């Protein structure tokens, strides 16, 4: 009898340790896309920092990062390996999928760079004919009408597709690439950390594409798009997002 009471007491004590409302885990997908997800930067990527900030700001959900790739992110989404993806655009191949887009988080885009030369000015970026263009495998570029197929890019634009933003910048600096298409947000950070490089390149004033970065989420999940927008708005009003953008030299 005493043993029975002791067992009941242990069960009751264990139950008391369980939260009345356990936090819901929400999977956030992300692929190598500096500065938003940067495999070379360890745990300092913007997506990981935003996940940490969202977890600290509220207690209803626990957001967890799930790694995918630029090419396989659609397959992994269809397989329900994740339900949210940060700093994404619905125009990047998401047509036909049941996704909702949050309000715009930040605005940015991709721009062109080339090795600096006295013979070059902004008109150099007006015509790509006879020039080699370097980009990132799986990315969607405006100059190609957002077709990411590497064979199409090679055939029609003499494009060389690589996997590193640093590699794109270095290829332009060395002259191996006539033109590299780089993410402006990453280029700002790179030039801040490598101040001598800016003198070696010509940066286009026009964008390859203007990116309106949002959070894409599967329709019908919790949190829904309304909750995400409210959370981001509250974090913005509290100054959390401004501090985070400042860390990555973003406006």
Order of alpha helices (4+ residues) and beta strands (2+ residues): alpha-beta-alpha-beta-alpha-beta-beta-beta-beta-alpha-beta-alpha-beta-alpha-beta-alpha-alpha
